[in-house]
Amino acid sequence: MSKTTNMSDMNPTTEDFAALLEESFSDNSPIEGSVIKGRVTAIENDLVIVDVGLKTEGRVPLREFSMAGTAAELKAGDEVEVFLERIENANGDAVLSRDKARREESWINLEKSFEAEERVEGVIFGRVKGGFTVDLNGATAFLPGSQVDIRPVRDVTPLMNTPQPFQILKMDRRRGNIVVSRRAIMEESRAEARSEIVQNLVEGQTVEGVVKNITDYGAFVDLGGVDGLLHVTDIAWRRVNHPSEVLTVGETVKVQVVKINSETQRISLGMKQLESDPWDDVTARFPLESKVKGQVTNITDYGAFVELGSGIEGLVHVSEMSWVKKNVHPGKIVSTSQEVEVMILEVDAEKRRISLGLKQCMENPWEDFSSKYPSGTKVSGEIKNITEFGLFVGLEDEIDGMVHISDLDWNASGDEALAKFTKGQTVEAVVLDVDQEKERVSLGIKQLDGDPFESLGNLRRGDSVTCEVTAVNDGGLEVSVGDGDVSAFIRRSDLSRDREDQRPERFSVGDKLDAMVTNLDKRDRRVGLSIKALEIAEEKEAVAQYGSSDSGASLGDILGAALNREDD
């Protein structure tokens, strides 16, 4: 007899379905795309076998378990976290990644540090354009070249593969970008150290430091974690053109703390302050009008600086360089490093200034010229220059004399007189004045012939003179007076008492005529003449001597009688 099958044994009951469903929900099988925990079962051929509770194990490259610059420390039995990419691949293996697991974990921790502005630890492991790559425990960050150090670093090799702190400047998880800075950490540490060192320094304190950097304006000295500026003017009492003349990078120097700015924490240093000030006894060392020797240290447009001793410099102004060379650049008289003898002209210890004279240590050609060529002496020389106000004539000992336009010609105007001369022409002149103080020689050319006004003798206003017509024009007559060297002009209205005779064309060049002196100004060298005034004066004199027009006699009768009397 066959065995009867019970249908209730073959079909699951409602309770069985519930049990299966509960079992399904209670299943903790790993989910793809998440970080899970696993256990290392073996390490084979640089591959780590990891059991994550699946049907099959996964294989992860050993290098993914190492930090940049360090080897992986891993053994069978160690528990590790990995990222489950796929539960099973074509080979039936679980696809795992330690790098992605670390990256996910790292991003979470880095975001927390970024929000809290905390430092993070990382390792520089590669170079890229514009900077370096940094491993932040699985997350790769970018370190710009400008953020490596406070100052530019030529060789970054010693910094690579070494764990060190960084500051996160920027994070973008969606794009996977992280930017970090090593410089920010160093500046913060430096600021802390600087603040501590500065607090222990006091102005006037003497300290030792190492020359760290040299610039045109000074040198930076490292005082053990904080830099101070040693300005070029505080290196020595003497003139220092460039700090490199005295200092070298890496040199240990003794300096004095000159000033500390508590707000900016800037420190000013000095070396010369450790030595006695050479200006303290400068007045006693360099009395006025004493002559000393020194070396030319610097030449400018306005003079030359001469070092008289260590830290003591004086200025020879361009006006004190030569007795005769004017408007010449000092560089054409002296040269740098040349030894010269100078005279102390003025000392101002308070302003730290000494005025020197170079020409005072040479013979003064003006004294010789003054004694050799007193006023009135005739000299000759070549015209060196012609200006709108006169001529410059070269004389002996490189002395130039000036002939003012007013001393060129007695009668011609300034422009007319200048037009008669050319540069390079040799001329004779008379010494009018020698001013040794102002170093000037005044010459005169017209004085060679004497003043033509002297030919007028004791001529006074109202006198009658005989003149010769030299030119005829519409306005009147140009005439010569005396010996012919003095020119005068008779206006048309002064040619006659009668209006109809006031015609210049009545006269010719060479005619002689009598006129009255109406004005005589020897200073302005002017003579005023009038024929009309002479006629009126003669008429008045005749009337006074021979009668009046009221007596019945005509003016002609009176003048005729006067003429007849003169003939008798």
C-alpha positions as CSV (number, residue, x, y, z in Angstrom):
1,M,0.0,0.0,0.0
2,S,1.4,3.3,-1.0
3,K,2.4,6.0,1.5
4,T,-0.1,8.9,1.6
5,T,1.4,12.4,1.5
6,N,0.1,15.0,3.9
7,M,-0.5,18.3,2.0
8,S,-0.1,20.2,5.2
9,D,3.6,19.0,5.4
10,M,4.4,20.3,1.9
11,N,2.9,23.8,2.0
12,P,4.3,26.4,4.5
13,T,1.9,27.8,7.0
14,T,1.4,31.6,7.6
15,E,3.7,31.3,10.6
16,D,6.5,29.9,8.3
17,F,6.2,32.9,6.0
18,A,6.4,35.3,8.9
19,A,9.5,33.5,10.1
20,L,11.1,33.8,6.7
21,L,10.2,37.5,6.5
22,E,11.7,38.2,9.9
23,E,14.8,36.3,8.9
24,S,15.0,38.4,5.8
25,F,14.8,41.7,7.8
26,S,17.1,40.6,10.4
27,D,19.8,39.7,7.7
28,N,22.8,42.2,8.3
29,S,24.4,41.5,4.9
30,P,26.7,44.3,3.7
31,I,25.3,47.1,1.4
32,E,27.3,48.1,-1.7
33,G,28.7,51.6,-1.6
34,S,29.2,51.6,2.2
35,V,32.2,51.3,4.5
36,I,32.2,47.9,6.3
37,K,34.4,46.0,8.7
38,G,36.3,42.9,7.8
39,R,39.0,40.7,9.1
40,V,42.4,39.9,7.5
41,T,42.6,36.2,6.8
42,A,45.9,36.2,4.8
43,I,48.4,38.3,2.9
44,E,49.4,36.8,-0.4
45,N,51.6,38.3,-3.1
46,D,51.1,42.0,-2.0
47,L,47.3,41.3,-1.7
48,V,45.4,41.3,1.5
49,I,42.6,38.7,1.8
50,V,39.7,40.2,3.7
51,D,36.6,38.4,5.0
52,V,33.6,40.8,5.2
53,G,31.0,38.1,5.9
54,L,30.0,37.4,2.3
55,K,30.0,34.2,0.4
56,T,33.4,35.0,-0.9
57,E,36.4,37.0,0.4
58,G,37.8,40.2,-1.2
59,R,41.3,41.1,-2.3
60,V,42.8,44.5,-1.5
61,P,46.3,45.7,-2.7
62,L,48.7,45.8,0.3
63,R,49.8,49.4,-0.7
64,E,46.3,50.7,0.1
65,F,47.0,49.9,3.8
66,S,50.1,52.1,3.9
67,M,50.5,55.8,4.5
68,A,52.5,58.0,2.2
69,G,56.2,57.4,2.9
70,T,55.6,54.5,5.3
71,A,55.1,50.7,4.9
72,A,51.9,48.9,5.8
73,E,51.9,47.3,9.2
74,L,49.3,44.5,8.8
75,K,49.0,40.8,9.8
76,A,46.4,38.1,9.6
77,G,43.6,38.5,12.2
78,D,43.7,42.3,12.1
79,E,40.3,44.0,11.8
80,V,40.1,46.6,9.1
81,E,37.6,48.9,7.5
82,V,37.1,48.7,3.7
83,F,34.7,50.2,1.1
84,L,32.4,47.6,-0.5
85,E,32.2,48.5,-4.2
86,R,30.4,45.3,-5.3
87,I,29.3,42.2,-3.5
88,E,30.5,39.9,-6.3
89,N,32.4,40.4,-9.5
90,A,32.7,38.2,-12.5
91,N,35.2,36.0,-10.6
92,G,32.8,35.7,-7.7
93,D,35.0,37.9,-5.4
94,A,33.9,40.8,-3.3
95,V,35.3,44.1,-4.7
96,L,36.8,46.0,-1.8
97,S,38.9,49.2,-1.4
98,R,40.8,50.4,1.6
99,D,41.6,53.8,-0.1
100,K,38.0,54.7,-0.6
101,A,37.2,53.6,3.0
102,R,39.9,55.8,4.3
103,R,38.8,58.7,2.0
104,E,35.3,58.6,3.2
105,E,36.4,58.5,6.8
106,S,38.9,61.2,6.2
107,W,36.5,63.6,4.5
108,I,34.1,63.3,7.5
109,N,37.0,64.1,10.0
110,L,38.5,66.8,7.8
111,E,35.1,68.6,7.5
112,K,34.9,68.7,11.3
113,S,38.4,70.1,11.5
114,F,37.7,72.7,8.8
115,E,34.6,73.9,10.7
116,A,36.5,74.0,14.0
117,E,39.6,75.7,12.2
118,E,41.8,73.0,13.6
119,R,45.1,71.8,12.2
120,V,45.2,68.5,10.4
121,E,48.2,66.1,9.8
122,G,49.3,65.1,6.4
123,V,52.2,64.1,4.2
124,I,53.6,65.8,1.1
125,F,54.0,63.0,-1.4
126,G,54.0,64.4,-4.9
127,R,54.5,67.4,-7.2
128,V,51.9,69.0,-9.5
129,K,51.7,72.1,-11.5
130,G,51.7,75.1,-9.2
131,G,52.4,73.1,-6.0
132,F,52.3,69.7,-4.3
133,T,49.9,66.9,-3.3
134,V,49.3,66.1,0.3
135,D,47.9,62.9,1.8
136,L,45.5,63.8,4.6
137,N,44.9,60.2,5.9
138,G,43.4,59.1,2.6
139,A,42.1,62.3,1.2
140,T,44.3,64.1,-1.3
141,A,44.8,67.8,-0.9
142,F,46.5,70.5,-2.9
143,L,49.4,72.6,-1.4
144,P,50.1,75.7,-3.5
145,G,53.8,76.6,-3.8
146,S,53.2,79.9,-2.1
147,Q,51.8,78.1,1.0
148,V,54.8,75.8,1.6
149,D,56.8,78.2,3.7
150,I,57.0,81.8,4.9
151,R,59.8,82.4,2.4
152,P,60.3,80.7,-1.0
153,V,61.8,77.2,-0.6
154,R,64.2,76.1,-3.3
155,D,64.2,72.4,-2.4
156,V,61.1,70.8,-0.9
157,T,62.7,67.3,-0.8
158,P,63.4,67.4,3.0
159,L,59.7,68.2,3.6
160,M,58.3,65.3,1.6
161,N,57.0,62.0,3.1
162,T,57.2,63.4,6.6
163,P,54.0,63.8,8.7
164,Q,53.5,67.5,9.6
165,P,50.6,69.8,10.4
166,F,48.6,71.8,7.8
167,Q,45.7,74.3,7.9
168,I,42.7,73.7,5.6
169,L,42.1,76.8,3.5
170,K,39.2,75.5,1.3
171,M,37.1,72.4,1.0
172,D,34.6,71.3,-1.7
173,R,33.4,67.7,-1.2
174,R,31.2,67.7,-4.3
175,R,34.2,68.4,-6.5
176,G,36.7,66.6,-4.3
177,N,38.9,69.7,-3.8
178,I,40.9,70.4,-0.7
179,V,43.4,73.3,-0.4
180,V,45.8,73.3,2.5
181,S,48.6,75.6,3.8
182,R,51.8,74.8,5.7
183,R,52.7,78.5,5.7
184,A,49.7,79.4,7.9
185,I,50.9,77.0,10.6
186,M,54.5,78.4,10.5
187,E,53.2,82.0,10.7
188,E,51.1,81.1,13.6
189,S,54.0,79.4,15.4
190,R,56.3,82.2,14.4
191,A,53.9,84.8,15.8
192,E,53.7,83.0,19.1
193,A,57.5,82.6,19.3
194,R,57.9,86.2,18.1
195,S,55.6,87.5,20.8
196,E,57.4,85.6,23.5
197,I,60.8,86.8,22.3
198,V,59.7,90.4,21.9
199,Q,58.3,90.4,25.4
200,N,61.8,89.5,26.7
201,L,63.6,92.2,24.7
202,V,64.0,95.8,26.0
203,E,65.2,98.9,24.1
204,G,68.9,99.5,24.6
205,Q,69.6,95.8,25.2
206,T,72.7,94.2,23.4
207,V,72.0,90.9,21.8
208,E,73.6,88.6,19.2
209,G,72.0,87.6,16.0
210,V,72.7,86.0,12.6
211,V,72.4,88.0,9.4
212,K,69.5,86.3,7.5
213,N,69.0,88.6,4.5
214,I,70.6,91.7,3.0
215,T,68.7,94.3,1.0
216,D,69.6,97.8,-0.4
217,Y,68.2,99.5,2.7
218,G,69.6,97.2,5.4
219,A,69.9,93.7,6.8
220,F,67.5,91.4,8.6
221,V,69.0,89.8,11.7
222,D,67.6,86.6,13.2
223,L,67.5,87.0,17.0
224,G,66.6,83.4,17.6
225,G,63.1,83.1,16.1
226,V,62.4,86.8,15.5
227,D,63.9,89.1,12.9
228,G,65.0,92.6,13.5
229,L,65.9,95.2,10.8
230,L,69.4,96.7,10.9
231,H,69.0,99.8,8.7
232,V,71.9,100.8,6.5
233,T,72.3,104.1,8.4
234,D,72.6,102.2,11.7
235,I,75.4,99.9,10.6
236,A,78.3,102.3,11.2
237,W,78.8,106.0,12.0
238,R,80.6,106.3,8.6
239,R,78.8,106.3,5.3
240,V,77.8,102.8,4.1
241,N,76.6,102.8,0.5
242,H,75.3,99.2,0.7
243,P,75.0,96.8,3.6
244,S,77.0,94.1,1.7
245,E,80.1,96.3,2.1
246,V,80.1,95.4,5.8
247,L,77.9,92.3,6.3
248,T,77.5,88.9,4.9
249,V,74.6,86.4,5.1
250,G,75.1,83.9,7.9
251,E,77.5,86.2,9.8
252,T,76.9,86.5,13.6
253,V,76.8,90.1,14.7
254,K,76.3,91.9,18.0
255,V,73.6,94.5,17.8
256,Q,71.6,96.8,20.1
257,V,67.8,96.9,20.2
258,V,67.1,100.5,19.2
259,K,63.3,100.4,19.1
260,I,60.4,98.0,19.6
261,N,57.0,98.6,18.2
262,S,54.7,96.8,20.5
263,E,51.7,97.0,18.1
264,T,53.5,95.7,14.9
265,Q,56.2,93.8,16.9
266,R,58.8,95.3,14.6
267,I,62.3,95.5,16.0
268,S,64.8,98.1,14.9
269,L,68.5,97.2,15.5
270,G,71.8,99.2,15.4
271,M,75.4,98.3,15.3
272,K,76.9,101.8,15.5
273,Q,75.2,102.5,18.8
274,L,77.6,100.0,20.4
275,E,80.5,102.4,19.6
276,S,81.1,105.9,20.9
277,D,79.6,108.7,18.8
278,P,82.5,110.4,16.8
279,W,80.4,113.6,16.7
280,D,80.7,114.1,20.5
281,D,84.1,115.9,20.2
282,V,83.9,117.0,16.6
283,T,84.3,120.7,17.5
284,A,87.5,120.1,19.4
285,R,88.9,117.8,16.7
286,F,88.1,120.1,13.8
287,P,88.5,123.8,14.7
288,L,87.3,126.4,12.3
289,E,89.7,127.4,9.5
290,S,91.9,124.5,10.2
291,K,93.1,122.4,7.2
292,V,92.7,118.6,7.2
293,K,93.0,115.8,4.7
294,G,90.2,113.5,3.8
295,Q,88.9,111.1,1.2
296,V,86.1,111.9,-1.3
297,T,83.3,109.4,-0.6
298,N,80.4,110.6,-2.7
299,I,79.9,113.2,-5.5
300,T,76.5,114.9,-6.2
301,D,75.3,117.7,-8.4
302,Y,75.6,120.2,-5.5
303,G,79.0,119.2,-4.2
304,A,81.3,116.4,-2.8
305,F,81.3,114.6,0.5
306,V,84.7,114.1,2.2
307,E,85.3,111.7,5.0
308,L,87.5,113.3,7.6
309,G,87.6,110.4,10.0
310,S,85.6,107.3,11.0
311,G,82.0,108.4,10.9
312,I,82.7,112.1,10.2
313,E,81.8,113.5,6.8
314,G,81.7,117.0,5.6
315,L,80.3,118.6,2.4
316,V,82.3,120.7,0.0
317,H,79.6,122.8,-1.7
318,V,80.1,123.3,-5.4
319,S,80.7,127.0,-4.8
320,E,83.6,126.2,-2.5
321,M,85.4,123.9,-4.9
322,S,87.2,126.3,-7.3
323,W,88.1,130.0,-7.3
324,V,87.5,130.3,-11.0
325,K,85.5,127.3,-12.3
326,K,81.8,128.2,-12.1
327,N,78.8,126.1,-13.1
328,V,81.0,123.0,-13.4
329,H,79.9,119.6,-12.1
330,P,81.9,118.6,-9.0
331,G,82.8,115.3,-10.8
332,K,85.0,117.3,-13.1
333,I,87.0,118.8,-10.2
334,V,87.4,115.8,-7.9
335,S,86.8,112.0,-8.1
336,T,85.6,109.3,-5.7
337,S,88.3,107.9,-3.3
338,Q,90.6,110.9,-4.1
339,E,92.5,112.3,-1.1
340,V,92.0,116.0,-0.8
341,E,93.0,118.8,1.5
342,V,90.1,120.9,2.8
343,M,89.4,123.8,5.2
344,I,86.9,123.6,8.0
345,L,84.4,126.4,7.3
346,E,81.6,125.6,9.6
347,V,80.7,122.9,12.2
348,D,77.2,122.2,13.5
349,A,77.5,119.3,15.9
350,E,73.8,119.3,16.7
351,K,72.8,118.9,13.0
352,R,75.9,116.7,12.4
353,R,77.0,118.9,9.5
354,I,80.4,120.2,8.6
355,S,80.9,122.7,5.7
356,L,84.3,122.3,3.9
357,G,86.2,124.4,1.4
358,L,88.5,123.0,-1.2
359,K,89.5,126.2,-2.9
360,Q,90.6,127.8,0.4
361,C,93.6,125.4,0.4
362,M,94.7,126.7,-3.0
363,E,96.2,130.1,-4.0
364,N,93.5,132.7,-4.5
365,P,94.0,134.1,-8.1
366,W,91.6,137.0,-7.3
367,E,94.0,138.5,-4.8
368,D,96.8,138.4,-7.4
369,F,94.6,139.8,-10.1
370,S,93.4,142.6,-7.9
371,S,96.9,143.7,-7.0
372,K,98.2,143.3,-10.6
373,Y,95.2,144.9,-12.3
374,P,93.8,147.8,-10.3
375,S,90.8,149.8,-11.5
376,G,91.7,151.7,-14.7
377,T,94.1,149.1,-16.0
378,K,93.8,148.1,-19.6
379,V,93.5,144.4,-20.3
380,S,92.8,142.2,-23.4
381,G,91.2,138.8,-23.8
382,E,89.1,136.6,-25.9
383,I,85.3,136.8,-25.8
384,K,84.2,133.5,-24.2
385,N,80.5,134.1,-24.3
386,I,77.9,136.7,-25.4
387,T,74.7,137.0,-23.4
388,E,71.8,139.4,-23.5
389,F,73.3,141.5,-20.8
390,G,76.9,141.7,-22.0
391,L,80.2,140.0,-22.9
392,F,82.4,137.5,-20.9
393,V,86.0,138.0,-21.6
394,G,88.7,135.4,-20.7
395,L,91.6,136.9,-18.7
396,E,94.6,135.2,-17.1
397,D,94.5,132.4,-14.4
398,E,91.1,131.3,-15.9
399,I,89.5,134.4,-14.6
400,D,86.6,135.8,-16.7
401,G,85.6,139.5,-16.7
402,M,82.2,140.8,-17.7
403,V,81.5,143.8,-19.9
404,H,77.9,145.0,-19.3
405,I,76.0,146.2,-22.3
406,S,75.9,149.7,-20.8
407,D,79.7,149.7,-20.9
408,L,80.1,148.7,-24.6
409,D,79.5,152.0,-26.4
410,W,78.9,155.6,-25.3
411,N,76.2,156.3,-27.9
412,A,74.9,153.0,-29.4
413,S,72.1,151.1,-27.7
414,G,72.7,147.7,-26.0
415,D,71.6,145.6,-28.9
416,E,73.4,147.7,-31.4
417,A,76.6,147.5,-29.4
418,L,76.4,143.7,-28.9
419,A,76.0,143.2,-32.6
420,K,79.5,144.6,-33.2
421,F,81.1,141.7,-31.3
422,T,81.5,137.9,-32.0
423,K,82.5,135.0,-29.9
424,G,86.3,134.3,-30.0
425,Q,87.1,137.9,-30.9
426,T,90.0,139.4,-29.0
427,V,89.1,142.8,-27.4
428,E,90.7,145.4,-25.2
429,A,88.9,146.7,-22.1
430,V,89.5,148.7,-19.0
431,V,89.2,147.2,-15.5
432,L,86.4,149.0,-13.7
433,D,86.2,147.0,-10.5
434,V,87.5,143.8,-8.9
435,D,85.2,142.3,-6.2
436,Q,87.3,139.6,-4.5
437,E,84.4,138.5,-2.2
438,K,82.0,138.0,-5.1
439,E,84.8,136.8,-7.4
440,R,83.8,139.3,-10.1
441,V,85.7,141.5,-12.5
442,S,83.8,144.4,-14.2
443,L,85.2,145.6,-17.5
444,G,84.4,148.5,-19.8
445,I,85.1,148.9,-23.5
446,K,83.7,152.3,-24.1
447,Q,85.9,153.7,-21.3
448,L,88.9,153.1,-23.6
449,D,87.9,156.3,-25.5
450,G,86.9,158.5,-22.6
451,D,83.5,160.0,-22.0
452,P,82.4,162.3,-24.9
453,F,80.3,164.3,-22.5
454,E,83.5,165.7,-21.1
455,S,83.9,167.6,-24.4
456,L,80.9,169.7,-23.4
457,G,83.0,171.2,-20.6
458,N,81.0,173.5,-18.3
459,L,78.0,173.7,-20.6
460,R,74.9,174.6,-18.7
461,R,71.2,174.8,-19.4
462,G,70.4,178.0,-21.2
463,D,73.7,178.2,-23.0
464,S,74.0,178.6,-26.7
465,V,75.9,176.0,-28.7
466,T,76.8,175.5,-32.3
467,C,75.7,172.1,-33.8
468,E,76.1,170.2,-37.0
469,V,73.3,168.4,-38.7
470,T,74.0,164.7,-39.0
471,A,70.5,163.5,-40.2
472,V,67.2,165.0,-41.3
473,N,63.8,163.3,-40.8
474,D,60.2,164.2,-40.5
475,G,60.3,164.6,-36.7
476,G,63.3,166.9,-36.6
477,L,67.0,167.0,-36.9
478,E,69.8,164.8,-35.5
479,V,72.8,166.9,-34.6
480,S,76.2,166.5,-33.1
481,V,77.4,168.8,-30.2
482,G,80.8,169.8,-29.0
483,D,83.6,167.8,-30.7
484,G,81.0,165.8,-32.5
485,D,80.9,162.8,-30.1
486,V,77.7,163.8,-28.4
487,S,74.5,163.3,-30.3
488,A,71.3,165.3,-29.7
489,F,67.9,165.7,-31.4
490,I,66.0,168.9,-32.1
491,R,62.3,168.3,-32.5
492,R,60.4,169.8,-35.4
493,S,58.5,172.2,-33.1
494,D,61.8,173.6,-31.8
495,L,63.3,174.4,-35.3
496,S,61.8,177.9,-35.4
497,R,59.6,180.4,-33.6
498,D,57.5,180.8,-36.7
499,R,55.3,177.8,-37.5
500,E,55.9,178.1,-41.2
501,D,59.7,177.7,-40.7
502,Q,59.4,174.5,-38.6
503,R,60.3,172.4,-41.6
504,P,63.2,170.0,-41.3
505,E,63.7,170.0,-45.1
506,R,65.0,173.6,-44.8
507,F,68.2,172.0,-43.4
508,S,70.8,169.6,-45.0
509,V,73.3,167.2,-43.5
510,G,76.5,169.2,-42.7
511,D,74.7,172.5,-42.0
512,K,75.8,174.3,-38.9
513,L,73.3,176.0,-36.6
514,D,73.0,177.6,-33.2
515,A,70.6,176.3,-30.6
516,M,69.9,176.7,-26.9
517,V,70.6,174.0,-24.3
518,T,67.1,173.3,-22.8
519,N,68.1,170.1,-20.9
520,L,71.5,168.6,-19.9
521,D,71.4,165.2,-18.1
522,K,74.9,163.7,-17.9
523,R,73.8,160.7,-15.9
524,D,71.3,159.7,-18.6
525,R,73.6,161.2,-21.3
526,R,70.9,163.4,-22.8
527,V,71.1,166.9,-24.3
528,G,68.0,168.8,-25.2
529,L,68.4,171.6,-27.9
530,S,66.0,174.2,-29.3
531,I,66.4,176.9,-32.0
532,K,63.1,178.3,-31.1
533,A,64.1,178.9,-27.5
534,L,67.3,180.6,-28.6
535,E,65.3,183.0,-30.9
536,I,62.9,183.9,-28.1
537,A,65.7,184.5,-25.7
538,E,67.6,186.7,-28.2
539,E,64.4,188.7,-28.8
540,K,63.8,189.3,-25.1
541,E,67.4,190.4,-24.7
542,A,67.2,192.9,-27.6
543,V,64.0,194.4,-26.4
544,A,65.4,194.8,-22.9
545,Q,68.5,196.7,-24.2
546,Y,67.2,198.8,-27.2
547,G,63.7,199.7,-26.5
548,S,60.1,198.5,-26.5
549,S,57.7,197.8,-29.2
550,D,55.4,200.3,-27.5
551,S,57.8,203.3,-28.3
552,G,56.7,203.1,-32.0
553,A,59.8,201.3,-33.2
554,S,59.2,198.0,-35.0
555,L,60.8,194.8,-33.9
556,G,62.9,194.9,-37.0
557,D,64.1,198.4,-36.1
558,I,65.1,197.2,-32.7
559,L,66.9,194.1,-33.9
560,G,68.6,196.1,-36.6
561,A,69.8,198.6,-34.1
562,A,71.1,195.8,-32.0
563,L,73.0,194.3,-34.9
564,N,74.5,197.7,-35.9
565,R,75.7,198.2,-32.4
566,E,77.4,194.8,-32.4
567,D,79.1,195.7,-35.7
568,D,80.4,199.0,-34.2
